[in-house]
């Protein structure tokens, strides 16, 4: 993880070259107020393949700033990059001093994939501090060939507790990682998927996985091994539901063993049996 906060030397640049950005957070005299005019990240979509080292540069336009600090922070979340450059309400006048500042970091395949935030803090001559932020996205290519897509199981057994010899309800959902273009999330990084991965409206989300076989296991609380109990199949919407007699307290487990192009997954739930 790279987390960098540093003050940089400014380079003069025309105000027309950058868009307007986050408003100043302090009310000072005209001509002296510090403001952040723009925050731009280049590139804002970073693709890291193999042993690549990719430079990412944040460029900030300020008015009346004597010092600027940058902080690059990965979030590990999905989604899309924020505005780039970020527009705002701050405007400079002819008597203000406009400068640009920049900071570059270098990322490789060991850095987290997903959304990164860039926090910017500008300090004026009078000590006033204003802040702004932008973001960019990192995709890490682990495999150029088709690989298994991640799956996940949501599972609940109930009621809890349940009376001995009464029916226990097992219910839940099976989902598969959703594609964006030729990418999908395999649980650790975005990977290239080939022609079987079609466009979707979001970078990374989950989609119902129907008509898949699941196996049900039970592990008694008093000891022993996992015992196979039953096999069930998910409905077209990825949901599953079954009823099983409850005889002892213990842990129930539902397992999807995976299939061609799909990784396996499992989920457990402990249920106490009372008389």
C-alpha positions as CSV (number, residue, x, y, z in Angstrom):
1,X,0.0,0.0,0.0
2,X,1.3,3.4,-0.9
3,X,0.2,6.3,1.3
4,X,2.1,9.4,0.4
5,X,1.7,12.9,1.9
6,X,4.2,15.5,0.8
7,X,4.7,19.2,0.1
8,X,5.9,20.1,-3.4
9,X,7.5,22.9,-5.3
10,X,5.0,24.7,-7.6
11,X,5.3,25.3,-11.3
12,X,3.6,28.3,-12.9
13,X,0.8,27.6,-15.4
14,X,-2.0,29.5,-17.1
15,X,-5.4,29.3,-15.3
16,X,-7.2,28.5,-18.5
17,X,-5.4,25.1,-18.8
18,X,-7.4,23.5,-15.9
19,X,-11.1,23.3,-15.0
20,X,-12.6,24.9,-11.8
21,X,-12.7,22.7,-8.7
22,X,-13.5,22.5,-5.0
23,X,-14.4,25.8,-3.3
24,X,-12.2,27.4,-0.7
25,X,-13.2,26.5,2.8
26,X,-12.2,29.9,4.4
27,X,-13.5,33.5,4.1
28,X,-10.5,35.8,3.7
29,X,-9.9,39.1,2.0
30,X,-10.3,39.3,-1.8
31,X,-7.0,38.7,-3.6
32,X,-5.5,36.7,-0.7
33,X,-7.9,33.8,-0.3
34,X,-6.4,30.4,-1.0
35,X,-8.4,28.0,-3.2
36,X,-8.0,24.7,-5.1
37,X,-9.1,25.3,-8.7
38,X,-8.7,21.7,-10.0
39,X,-7.5,18.2,-9.2
40,X,-6.7,16.0,-12.2
41,X,-5.3,12.4,-12.1
42,X,-3.5,11.0,-15.1
43,X,-4.2,8.3,-16.1
44,X,-7.5,7.8,-14.1
45,X,-7.8,4.2,-15.3
46,X,-4.6,2.3,-14.6
47,X,-4.0,-1.1,-16.1
48,X,-1.1,-3.1,-14.6
49,X,0.0,-6.2,-16.6
50,X,2.6,-8.6,-15.4
51,X,5.7,-6.8,-14.2
52,X,4.5,-3.4,-15.4
53,X,5.3,-0.3,-13.3
54,X,2.8,2.5,-14.0
55,X,3.2,6.1,-13.1
56,X,0.2,8.0,-11.8
57,X,0.3,11.8,-11.6
58,X,-2.0,14.1,-9.6
59,X,-1.9,17.7,-10.9
60,X,-3.5,20.5,-8.8
61,X,-4.3,24.1,-9.7
62,X,-4.3,26.5,-6.8
63,X,-4.7,30.2,-6.1
64,X,-2.7,31.9,-3.4
65,X,-1.3,28.7,-2.0
66,X,2.2,28.5,-0.5
67,X,2.2,24.7,0.1
68,X,0.3,21.7,-1.1
69,X,0.2,18.1,0.3
70,X,-0.9,15.0,-1.5
71,X,-2.2,11.7,-0.1
72,X,-2.8,8.6,-2.3
73,X,-5.0,6.0,-0.6
74,X,-6.4,2.7,-2.0
75,X,-10.0,1.9,-0.9
76,X,-10.4,-1.6,-2.2
77,X,-13.9,-0.8,-3.4
78,X,-15.6,-1.2,-6.7
79,X,-17.4,1.5,-8.6
80,X,-16.3,4.2,-11.0
81,X,-13.7,7.0,-10.7
82,X,-15.0,10.3,-9.4
83,X,-14.8,13.5,-11.5
84,X,-11.5,14.1,-13.2
85,X,-10.7,17.0,-13.0
86,X,-13.1,17.8,-10.3
87,X,-15.1,21.0,-11.0
88,X,-16.2,23.4,-8.3
89,X,-17.2,27.0,-7.5
90,X,-13.8,28.6,-6.7
91,X,-12.7,31.3,-9.2
92,X,-9.5,33.3,-9.4
93,X,-9.2,37.0,-10.1
94,X,-6.6,38.8,-12.1
95,X,-4.7,39.8,-9.0
96,X,-4.5,36.3,-7.6
97,X,-1.4,34.0,-7.9
98,X,-2.2,30.8,-9.9
99,X,0.1,27.9,-9.6
100,X,0.1,24.2,-10.4
101,X,1.5,21.4,-8.3
102,X,2.0,17.7,-9.1
103,X,3.0,14.5,-7.4
104,X,3.7,11.1,-9.1
105,X,3.6,7.7,-7.6
106,X,4.5,4.4,-9.3
107,X,2.2,1.3,-8.9
108,X,2.8,-2.3,-9.7
109,X,1.0,-5.6,-9.4
110,X,1.6,-5.8,-5.7
111,X,-0.5,-2.7,-5.1
112,X,-4.3,-3.0,-4.4
113,X,-6.7,-3.1,-7.3
114,X,-9.9,-1.1,-7.3
115,X,-10.6,2.5,-6.4
116,X,-7.9,4.9,-5.2
117,X,-8.5,8.3,-3.7
118,X,-6.3,11.3,-4.0
119,X,-6.6,13.8,-1.1
120,X,-5.2,17.3,-1.6
121,X,-4.5,19.9,1.1
122,X,-3.5,23.5,0.1
123,X,-2.2,26.0,2.7
124,X,-2.4,29.8,2.1
125,X,0.0,32.5,3.2
126,X,-2.2,33.2,6.2
127,X,-2.3,29.6,7.3
128,X,-5.7,28.9,5.9
129,X,-6.1,25.3,4.7
130,X,-8.5,24.1,2.0
131,X,-9.0,20.5,0.8
132,X,-10.3,18.6,-2.2
133,X,-10.1,15.1,-3.6
134,X,-10.3,13.1,-6.8
135,X,-10.0,9.4,-7.6
136,X,-8.7,6.9,-10.1
137,X,-9.1,3.1,-10.8
138,X,-6.5,0.4,-10.8
139,X,-7.0,-2.9,-12.7
140,X,-4.5,-5.7,-12.1
141,X,-4.2,-8.3,-14.9
142,X,-3.3,-11.6,-13.3
143,X,-4.2,-13.9,-16.2
144,X,-4.6,-13.1,-19.9
145,X,-6.6,-16.3,-20.4
146,X,-10.0,-17.4,-19.3
147,X,-10.1,-18.1,-15.6
148,X,-12.8,-19.1,-13.2
149,X,-15.1,-16.3,-12.0
150,X,-15.7,-15.9,-8.3
151,X,-18.9,-17.1,-6.7
152,X,-20.4,-16.4,-3.2
153,X,-23.0,-18.1,-1.1
154,X,-25.4,-16.3,1.3
155,X,-26.9,-18.9,3.7
156,X,-29.1,-19.0,6.7
157,X,-30.4,-22.0,8.7
158,X,-33.4,-21.5,11.0
159,X,-35.3,-21.2,13.3
160,X,-32.6,-20.8,15.9
161,X,-32.9,-22.6,18.2
162,X,-35.0,-25.4,16.7
163,X,-36.8,-28.2,18.6
164,X,-35.5,-31.7,18.2
165,X,-37.0,-33.7,15.4
166,X,-38.6,-30.5,14.0
167,X,-37.9,-29.3,10.5
168,X,-35.0,-26.9,9.9
169,X,-35.2,-24.5,7.0
170,X,-32.1,-23.9,4.9
171,X,-32.3,-21.0,2.5
172,X,-29.9,-18.6,0.7
173,X,-28.5,-17.3,-2.6
174,X,-25.7,-18.2,-5.0
175,X,-24.1,-15.3,-6.9
176,X,-21.4,-15.0,-9.5
177,X,-19.0,-12.1,-10.2
178,X,-20.4,-9.8,-12.9
179,X,-18.4,-8.7,-15.8
180,X,-17.4,-5.3,-17.1
181,X,-16.2,-5.5,-20.7
182,X,-13.7,-8.3,-20.8
183,X,-12.9,-8.0,-17.1
184,X,-14.2,-9.7,-14.0
185,X,-13.2,-9.9,-10.3
186,X,-11.8,-13.2,-9.2
187,X,-11.7,-12.4,-5.5
188,X,-8.2,-10.9,-5.6
189,X,-7.9,-8.8,-8.7
190,X,-9.5,-8.0,-12.0
191,X,-8.7,-10.6,-14.7
192,X,-9.2,-10.7,-18.5
193,X,-12.0,-13.0,-19.4
194,X,-12.2,-13.3,-23.1
195,X,-15.4,-13.5,-25.3
196,X,-17.5,-15.2,-22.6
197,X,-17.5,-12.0,-20.5
198,X,-20.1,-9.5,-21.8
199,X,-20.6,-5.8,-21.1
200,X,-22.6,-4.8,-18.0
201,X,-23.6,-1.5,-16.6
202,X,-21.3,-1.7,-13.5
203,X,-17.6,-2.3,-13.1
204,X,-18.0,-5.0,-10.5
205,X,-21.1,-6.4,-8.9
206,X,-22.8,-9.8,-8.4
207,X,-25.3,-11.6,-10.5
208,X,-27.8,-14.4,-9.6
209,X,-26.4,-17.9,-10.5
210,X,-29.3,-20.3,-11.2
211,X,-29.5,-24.1,-12.0
212,X,-26.4,-25.0,-10.0
213,X,-26.0,-28.0,-7.8
214,X,-25.3,-27.5,-4.1
215,X,-24.4,-30.0,-1.4
216,X,-25.5,-29.8,2.2
217,X,-23.2,-31.1,5.0
218,X,-23.6,-31.2,8.8
219,X,-21.0,-31.3,11.6
220,X,-22.4,-32.3,15.1
221,X,-21.5,-30.1,18.0
222,X,-20.5,-33.1,20.1
223,X,-17.7,-34.0,17.6
224,X,-17.1,-36.2,14.6
225,X,-16.7,-35.5,10.9
226,X,-18.6,-33.5,8.3
227,X,-21.6,-35.7,7.1
228,X,-23.1,-35.4,3.7
229,X,-26.9,-34.8,4.1
230,X,-28.5,-33.8,0.8
231,X,-28.1,-32.2,-2.7
232,X,-30.2,-29.3,-3.9
233,X,-30.3,-27.0,-6.9
234,X,-30.5,-23.2,-7.1
235,X,-33.6,-21.7,-8.7
236,X,-33.3,-19.5,-11.8
237,X,-32.8,-16.4,-9.6
238,X,-30.0,-18.1,-7.7
239,X,-32.0,-18.7,-4.5
240,X,-32.3,-22.1,-2.8
241,X,-34.6,-23.5,-0.1
242,X,-35.1,-26.8,1.6
243,X,-36.3,-28.3,4.9
244,X,-34.3,-30.9,6.8
245,X,-35.1,-32.6,10.2
246,X,-32.9,-31.4,13.1
247,X,-31.7,-34.0,15.6
248,X,-28.5,-32.5,17.1
249,X,-26.9,-29.1,17.6
250,X,-24.2,-28.4,15.1
251,X,-23.0,-26.5,12.1
252,X,-24.7,-26.7,8.7
253,X,-22.7,-26.1,5.5
254,X,-23.8,-25.5,1.9
255,X,-21.1,-26.1,-0.7
256,X,-21.0,-25.1,-4.4
257,X,-18.1,-27.1,-5.8
258,X,-17.7,-25.0,-8.9
259,X,-17.8,-25.9,-12.5
260,X,-16.2,-24.9,-15.8
261,X,-15.5,-21.2,-15.6
262,X,-16.8,-20.8,-12.0
263,X,-14.9,-21.0,-8.7
264,X,-16.4,-23.0,-5.8
265,X,-17.7,-21.4,-2.6
266,X,-19.3,-22.4,0.7
267,X,-21.1,-20.9,3.7
268,X,-21.9,-22.2,7.2
269,X,-24.4,-21.6,10.0
270,X,-24.6,-23.0,13.5
271,X,-28.0,-24.1,14.9
272,X,-28.8,-25.2,18.5
273,X,-31.3,-28.0,18.9
274,X,-33.4,-28.0,22.1
275,X,-36.0,-30.5,23.5
